[in-house]
Amino acid sequence: MGGAGSPRLGCVLRIDRATYDAIVAHAREDHPDEACGVVAGPEGSDRPERFIPMLNAARSPTFYEFDSADLLRLYREMDDRDEEPVVVYHSHTATEAYPSRTDIGLAAEPNAHYVLVSTRHHGEQTGLAGDEVEFRSFRIVDGVVTEEDVEVVESYLFGHSPTTVVYD
């Protein structure tokens, strides 16, 4: 598995439709504030399975912050379940779905997919199901941002019909 770095770091986030929809719904619901959360999965699997929406303790349209007590509780729970954060997500409400300098500086999980959802292009449709959103995934390791494709699968259990989401 050529190249430097962890062999687990692929160039595709494979995520099931229900989890994708839940992340987008959370971003819409919390708009105009940024939404944030984690999708946990079995350690070493790179498979996001357990959707965990978190409270944005900053309650801000331009910044997100996990509540430290909630985050500690989550990490203890993941440890007890032999899980790790496979996806760390948050939304941008007025800018594109691309990591800010602050996002890059706070990225502390080198094996995680950092998903950003932008709800900036919805005009009068704020928070409604017809809104357009950008859903993008990145790896952030040692301050280096690498965008990856997103493959949405209907299910992990019964094969899948992928829908790839790519933003140029």
LUMBAVEX-97458 format. One line per field, with one value per residue (C-alpha): x, y, z; residue number from 1; residue in three letters. Coordinates in Angstrom, 2 decimals. Layout:
BEGIN
c1 = c(X / ...)
c2 = c(Y / ...)
c3 = c(Z / ...)
k = c(NUM / ...)
r = c(ALA / ...)
% end
This chain:
BEGIN
c1 = c(0.00 / 2.29 / 3.12 / 3.92 / 1.47 / -1.07 / -2.23 / -5.77 / -5.90 / -7.81 / -9.11 / -12.80 / -15.29 / -17.85 / -20.96 / -24.43 / -27.42 / -29.10 / -25.98 / -25.42 / -29.05 / -28.77 / -25.68 / -27.39 / -30.59 / -28.58 / -26.88 / -30.27 / -31.87 / -29.12 / -28.90 / -28.12 / -25.70 / -23.03 / -23.92 / -21.33 / -21.02 / -19.23 / -19.94 / -18.25 / -17.29 / -15.41 / -11.72 / -9.69 / -12.75 / -12.97 / -16.73 / -18.96 / -21.80 / -23.08 / -24.33 / -23.80 / -25.06 / -23.42 / -24.40 / -22.43 / -21.44 / -20.44 / -23.94 / -22.40 / -22.99 / -19.23 / -17.63 / -18.32 / -17.09 / -17.82 / -18.81 / -15.78 / -17.83 / -19.91 / -16.76 / -15.08 / -18.21 / -18.29 / -14.64 / -15.13 / -18.20 / -16.36 / -13.47 / -15.88 / -17.41 / -14.05 / -14.99 / -13.21 / -14.37 / -14.52 / -16.19 / -15.98 / -18.45 / -19.65 / -21.44 / -20.58 / -23.58 / -22.20 / -19.12 / -18.17 / -17.70 / -13.93 / -11.89 / -11.04 / -7.69 / -9.42 / -10.82 / -7.36 / -5.77 / -8.34 / -8.15 / -6.76 / -7.85 / -5.44 / -7.49 / -10.84 / -12.72 / -13.52 / -16.89 / -18.13 / -21.65 / -22.44 / -25.99 / -25.11 / -27.15 / -30.69 / -32.10 / -35.72 / -35.60 / -33.63 / -33.63 / -36.14 / -35.73 / -35.41 / -32.27 / -29.04 / -26.09 / -22.45 / -21.25 / -17.47 / -14.92 / -11.28 / -8.34 / -6.45 / -3.07 / -0.36 / -2.07 / -2.27 / -5.78 / -6.59 / -10.06 / -11.49 / -14.45 / -17.66 / -19.40 / -22.92 / -24.07 / -27.60 / -26.48 / -23.34 / -25.23 / -26.74 / -24.28 / -24.70 / -25.53 / -22.99 / -23.73 / -20.51 / -20.56 / -17.65 / -17.13 / -14.48)
c2 = c(0.00 / 2.64 / 6.05 / 7.54 / 7.53 / 5.05 / 2.37 / 2.95 / 6.39 / 5.85 / 8.41 / 7.55 / 7.91 / 5.11 / 6.01 / 4.52 / 6.53 / 6.72 / 8.20 / 10.63 / 11.78 / 12.09 / 14.34 / 16.56 / 16.70 / 17.71 / 20.51 / 21.77 / 21.54 / 23.51 / 26.21 / 29.10 / 27.71 / 25.20 / 21.58 / 19.03 / 15.39 / 12.10 / 8.84 / 6.00 / 2.63 / -0.49 / 0.20 / -0.27 / -0.80 / 2.65 / 2.05 / 4.78 / 2.97 / 4.83 / 8.38 / 10.60 / 14.18 / 16.51 / 19.87 / 22.82 / 24.27 / 27.54 / 27.90 / 29.96 / 30.38 / 30.65 / 28.21 / 24.86 / 23.43 / 20.06 / 20.28 / 18.90 / 16.75 / 15.31 / 14.60 / 12.84 / 10.74 / 9.89 / 8.80 / 6.60 / 5.04 / 4.43 / 2.88 / 0.54 / -0.49 / -0.90 / 1.97 / 5.01 / 8.22 / 7.30 / 10.58 / 13.93 / 16.31 / 19.87 / 22.38 / 25.73 / 28.00 / 30.84 / 29.43 / 26.47 / 23.01 / 23.31 / 23.24 / 26.64 / 27.35 / 26.79 / 23.44 / 22.37 / 23.41 / 21.47 / 18.27 / 15.75 / 12.41 / 11.45 / 8.38 / 10.20 / 11.50 / 15.17 / 15.84 / 19.33 / 20.19 / 23.67 / 24.96 / 28.37 / 28.00 / 27.65 / 31.17 / 31.15 / 27.38 / 27.56 / 24.16 / 22.52 / 19.22 / 20.85 / 22.76 / 22.33 / 21.29 / 20.59 / 17.36 / 16.94 / 14.78 / 15.46 / 13.85 / 16.29 / 15.03 / 17.28 / 20.35 / 18.91 / 18.80 / 16.17 / 16.00 / 12.57 / 11.28 / 10.37 / 7.13 / 6.83 / 3.21 / 2.10 / -0.47 / -2.18 / -5.46 / -6.30 / -5.04 / -1.53 / 0.83 / 3.61 / 7.24 / 9.21 / 12.83 / 14.78 / 18.54 / 20.02)
c3 = c(0.00 / -1.35 / -0.07 / 3.26 / 6.12 / 7.37 / 4.94 / 6.25 / 4.71 / 1.50 / -0.91 / -0.54 / 2.29 / 1.94 / 3.93 / 4.03 / 2.83 / 6.26 / 7.90 / 5.03 / 5.31 / 9.12 / 8.85 / 6.28 / 8.38 / 11.46 / 9.49 / 8.29 / 11.73 / 13.48 / 10.79 / 11.21 / 13.81 / 12.85 / 13.58 / 14.70 / 15.56 / 15.17 / 13.38 / 15.24 / 13.87 / 14.89 / 15.48 / 12.32 / 10.10 / 8.46 / 8.45 / 9.90 / 11.64 / 14.72 / 14.14 / 17.19 / 16.81 / 19.30 / 20.71 / 19.38 / 22.74 / 21.01 / 19.50 / 16.73 / 12.99 / 12.41 / 14.86 / 16.45 / 19.71 / 21.27 / 24.93 / 26.78 / 29.19 / 26.33 / 24.33 / 27.26 / 27.80 / 24.07 / 23.98 / 27.07 / 25.46 / 22.17 / 24.10 / 25.93 / 22.58 / 20.77 / 18.46 / 17.11 / 15.43 / 11.73 / 10.72 / 12.49 / 10.90 / 11.12 / 8.97 / 7.47 / 7.24 / 5.10 / 3.37 / 1.21 / 2.65 / 3.01 / 6.25 / 7.70 / 9.34 / 12.69 / 11.50 / 10.34 / 13.63 / 15.66 / 13.60 / 16.09 / 14.60 / 11.79 / 10.82 / 10.69 / 7.69 / 8.28 / 6.68 / 6.05 / 5.00 / 3.71 / 3.99 / 2.50 / -0.72 / 0.45 / 0.37 / 1.49 / 1.98 / 5.23 / 6.84 / 4.51 / 2.70 / -0.76 / 0.20 / -1.68 / 0.42 / -0.25 / 1.41 / 1.20 / 2.98 / 3.79 / 5.52 / 7.72 / 8.91 / 10.35 / 8.90 / 5.37 / 3.87 / 1.24 / -0.27 / -0.93 / -2.90 / -1.08 / -2.04 / -0.67 / -0.45 / 0.27 / 2.85 / 4.09 / 4.50 / 1.13 / -1.43 / -2.66 / -5.46 / -4.99 / -5.60 / -5.74 / -4.63 / -6.10 / -5.98 / -8.26)
k = c(1 / 2 / 3 / 4 / 5 / 6 / 7 / 8 / 9 / 10 / 11 / 12 / 13 / 14 / 15 / 16 / 17 / 18 / 19 / 20 / 21 / 22 / 23 / 24 / 25 / 26 / 27 / 28 / 29 / 30 / 31 / 32 / 33 / 34 / 35 / 36 / 37 / 38 / 39 / 40 / 41 / 42 / 43 / 44 / 45 / 46 / 47 / 48 / 49 / 50 / 51 / 52 / 53 / 54 / 55 / 56 / 57 / 58 / 59 / 60 / 61 / 62 / 63 / 64 / 65 / 66 / 67 / 68 / 69 / 70 / 71 / 72 / 73 / 74 / 75 / 76 / 77 / 78 / 79 / 80 / 81 / 82 / 83 / 84 / 85 / 86 / 87 / 88 / 89 / 90 / 91 / 92 / 93 / 94 / 95 / 96 / 97 / 98 / 99 / 100 / 101 / 102 / 103 / 104 / 105 / 106 / 107 / 108 / 109 / 110 / 111 / 112 / 113 / 114 / 115 / 116 / 117 / 118 / 119 / 120 / 121 / 122 / 123 / 124 / 125 / 126 / 127 / 128 / 129 / 130 / 131 / 132 / 133 / 134 / 135 / 136 / 137 / 138 / 139 / 140 / 141 / 142 / 143 / 144 / 145 / 146 / 147 / 148 / 149 / 150 / 151 / 152 / 153 / 154 / 155 / 156 / 157 / 158 / 159 / 160 / 161 / 162 / 163 / 164 / 165 / 166 / 167 / 168)
r = c(MET / GLY / GLY / ALA / GLY / SER / PRO / ARG / LEU / GLY / CYS / VAL / LEU / ARG / ILE / ASP / ARG / ALA / THR / TYR / ASP / ALA / ILE / VAL / ALA / HIS / ALA / ARG / GLU / ASP / HIS / PRO / ASP / GLU / ALA / CYS / GLY / VAL / VAL / ALA / GLY / PRO / GLU / GLY / SER / ASP / ARG / PRO / GLU / ARG / PHE / ILE / PRO / MET / LEU / ASN / ALA / ALA / ARG / SER / PRO / THR / PHE / TYR / GLU / PHE / ASP / SER / ALA / ASP / LEU / LEU / ARG / LEU / TYR / ARG / GLU / MET / ASP / ASP / ARG / ASP / GLU / GLU / PRO / VAL / VAL / VAL / TYR / HIS / SER / HIS / THR / ALA / THR / GLU / ALA / TYR / PRO / SER / ARG / THR / ASP / ILE / GLY / LEU / ALA / ALA / GLU / PRO / ASN / ALA / HIS / TYR / VAL / LEU / VAL / SER / THR / ARG / HIS / HIS / GLY / GLU / GLN / THR / GLY / LEU / ALA / GLY / ASP / GLU / VAL / GLU / PHE / ARG / SER / PHE / ARG / ILE / VAL / ASP / GLY / VAL / VAL / THR / GLU / GLU / ASP / VAL / GLU / VAL / VAL / GLU / SER / TYR / LEU / PHE / GLY / HIS / SER / PRO / THR / THR / VAL / VAL / TYR / ASP)
% end
